[in-house]
C-alpha cells in the first residue's frame, strides 16, 4: 500500500489506531464524568442525614479512578504509537525520495537544509500526529463530558461561566495563523544554520589552511543571530498564548464563584443548588477549563507540525529527473552496450553532441579526451545518473529509458572520478554492494578486490587493518588511497558493465600499471568502459573513442590512432615527453671525475 503524502492521508492510514485511542479517551472522560456525579452524592451524604453512607460513592470513585488511569495510559499508547509510526513512514518516504531525486534538486536544496527537514521538521510532524491529535481529541471529549454535568446542575450557571468561550475561540483562531508563519520562518532559519555548520565541519581543513576561522565565525554569528531572532519572535507569540488564554478563562472562574456562591446560598426550591452540586459543578468546570487552557499549546503543536510538514512536502513533491521505464525488469542482461547519437546539454551549454559507439559484451572501450570534453557526463548518462535522452543508450538492444532504473544501475557499475567514501570502515566501504559485508565470504571478496585495486597492503597497514574507520568522506586516507578504495568497491560489486571514470588520476606509474592489469582481467569477464585522459591506460583497451568538445573525433585501436597522427597521437606524444622528463628528473646527478 503506497504511503500518502498529505496530512489527512497519514491520519486515515492509521485511523483504526486513532479510533482506539479516541475510544480510550472517551472512556476516560466518561469515568471522570461519573466521578463528578459520585462526588456530588458523597458531599450531599456528608452534609445530609446519613454521612456514614458516604463511603459507598467514595469506594466507587476509587475504582473509577483506577479505570480512568488505565484508559488514560492506553489512549497515549495508541495515539503516541500512531505518531511514531507516521514518523517512521515519513523517514522511509524521505530517504526513498532523496535517492530518486537528481542533481537539479540538490542544486536548489543544500545537505544542511535537507538534514534540518529530516530531523527537526520531522520531529514536529511526529508531535502533531501524537501529542497534538491526542490533545485535540481530549478537548472535545472533556468539553462534552464536563458540559453534561454542568448543564444538569444549572443551565443558567453553565451559560454564565461560558460567556468567555466565544472570545477564547476568536483569540485562538487569530493566533493560529501567526504561529504557522513564525514557525515556518523559525524552521527555515534553523535549516540555514544547520547547512552552514555542516559546511564548516566538512571543510574544516580548508578553513584552517586559509586561516579563515574568524571570517567563518562571523558568518556563523550572523546566521545564528537570524535564527535567534526568529526563535525569539516565535517564543514571544507562544509565550503570550498561555497568559492570554488563562486570563480569558479566569473570567469564567470568577463568574462561577460569584454567581455559583449566590445559588449555593439559595434553597433548592428557590432555584438554588446543594453543596454536592456546587462541588460537582466545580470539578467539571475545572476539567473543562484545563483543556481550554491547553488549547493554545495544542494549536502551537499543530501549527508547528503543519509548518514542518509543508517543508517536508518540498522534498516529497519534487519531481525526479530520472524515472522508471514502462518495461518490467528483465531476468538477465549480458552487458552489450550501444550508444546512438547521444546529445546532452546543461541548460544552453551542449556537453555531448551526437556521440555513438558499439561495445559488445565482454569487450573493453577507452573514452579519451581533454578536461571538459564530456567524458564524465557520458559515464553518468550510461547508468542514468543523469536524465538520459530516449533512444540513445541501449543494453542488449533495450532502451535504458524503457527499463526500471534499478535494473539499469544494477547492470552498470560506475566508479566515479570524485571518490566518495562513507564514514565507516575500509571493509564496509569496499563491500558496500555486498549483501553482508561482515560475513567471512564477503571478506574474501573484499580482500581480493583490494588486491586488484592495489590497496590491500596499505589497508592491512592501517591501525585496525580493514576495520579502520576512514572518517568523514575518507578524511583519514590520502587522495590516492581513497580513489583505490572506491575502485575496489566497484570491482567487488562485479556488475555486467563496469564504467571506470578516470580511476588512475591520483596514482603513480607503477601502481597504475598494476591496476591496468587488473582492469584487463576484469574485461575478460565483463564489459568495461574506461574513461581516462592517459594514453597508457587507453592502450590496454580493445578500442578507443576520442572526444573533443563533446563530439567523437576519432575511433579505433591504440596503434591505429597513433598512426593516424590526430588528436590521440598528440596526446601520446605529449605524455611520452612528460614521462621522459620525469625520468630525467629522477636520475641521480653525475659527479665529474
C-alpha positions, 0 to 999 in steps of 0.5 A: 500500500503506497504511503500518502503524502498529505496530512489527512492521508497519514491520519486515515492510514492509521485511523483504526489506531486513532479510533482506539485511542479516541475510544480510550479517551472517551472512556476516560472522560466518561469515568471522570464524568461519573466521578463528578456525579459520585462526588456530588452524592458523597458531599450531599451524604456528608452534609445530609442525614446519613454521612456514614453512607458516604463511603459507598460513592467514595469506594466507587470513585476509587475504582473509577479512578483506577479505570480512568488511569488505565484508559488514560495510559492506553489512549497515549499508547495508541495515539503516541504509537500512531505518531511514531509510526507516521514518523517512521513512514515519513523517514522511509518516504524521505530517504526513498525520495532523496535517492530518486531525486537528481542533481537539479534538486540538490542544486536548489536544496543544500545537505544542511537544509535537507538534514534540518527537514529530516530531523527537526521538521520531522520531529514536529510532524511526529508531535502533531500526529501524537501529542497534538491529535491526542490533545485535540481529541481530549478537548472535545471529549472533556468539553462534552463530558464536563458540559453534561454535568454542568448543564444538569446542575444549572443551565443558567450557571453553565451559560454564565461561566461560558460567556468567555468561550466565544472570545477564547475561540476568536483569540485562538483562531487569530493566533493560529495563523501567526504561529504557522508563519513564525514557525515556518520562518523559525524552521527555515532559519534553523535549516540555514544554520544547520547547512552552514555548520555542516559546511564548516565541519566538512571543510574544516581543513580548508578553513584552517589552511586559509586561516579563515576561522574568524571570517567563518565565525562571523558568518556563523554569528550572523546566521545564528543571530537570524535564527535567534531572532526568529526563535525569539519572535516565535517564543514571544507569540507562544509565550503570550498564548498561555497568559492570554488564554488563562486570563480569558478563562479566569473570567469564567472562574470568577463568574462561577464563584460569584454567581455559583456562591449566590445559588449555593446560598439559595434553597433548592426550591428557590432555584438554588443548588446543594453543596454536592452540586456546587462541588460537582459543578466545580470539578467539571468546570475545572476539567473543562477549563484545563483543556481550554487552557491547553488549547493554545499549546495544542494549536502551537503543536499543530501549527508547528507540525503543519509548518514542518510538514509543508517543508517536508512536502518540498522534498516529497513533491519534487519531481525526479529527473530520472524515472522508471521505464514502462518495461518490467525488469528483465531476468538477465542482461549480458552487458552489450552496450550501444550508444546512438547519437547521444546529445546532452546539454546543461541548460544552453551549454551542449556537453555531448553532441551526437556521440555513438559507439558499439561495445559488445559484451565482454569487450573493453572501450577507452573514452579519451579526451581533454578536461571538459570534453564530456567524458564524465557526463557520458559515464553518468548518462550510461547508468542514468545518473543523469536524465538520459535522452530516449533512444540513445543508450541501449543494453542488449538492444533495450532502451535504458529509458524503457527499463526500471532504473534499478535494473539499469544501475544494477547492470552498470557499475560506475566508479566515479572520478570524485571518490566518495567514501562513507564514514565507516570502515575500509571493509564496509566501504569496499563491500558496500554492494555486498549483501553482508559485508561482515560475513567471512565470504564477503571478506574474501571478496573484499580482500581480493578486490583490494588486491586488484585495486592495489590497496590491500597492503596499505589497508592491512597497514592501517591501525585496525587493518580493514576495520579502520574507520576512514572518517568523514568522506575518507578524511583519514586516507590520502587522495590516492588511497581513497580513489583505490578504495572506491575502485575496489568497491566497484570491482567487488560489486562485479556488475555486467558493465563496469564504467571506470571514470578516470580511476588512475588520476591520483596514482603513480606509474607503477601502481597504475600499471598494476591496476591496468592489469587488473582492469584487463582481467576484469574485461575478460569477464565483463564489459568495461568502459574506461574513461581516462585522459592517459594514453597508457591506460587507453592502450590496454583497451580493445578500442578507443573513442576520442572526444573533443568538445563533446563530439567523437573525433576519432575511433579505433585501436591504440596503434591505429590512432597513433598512426593516424597522427590526430588528436590521440597521437598528440596526446601520446606524444605529449605524455611520452615527453612528460614521462621522459622528463620525469625520468630525467628528473629522477636520475641521480646527478653525475659527479665529474671525475 
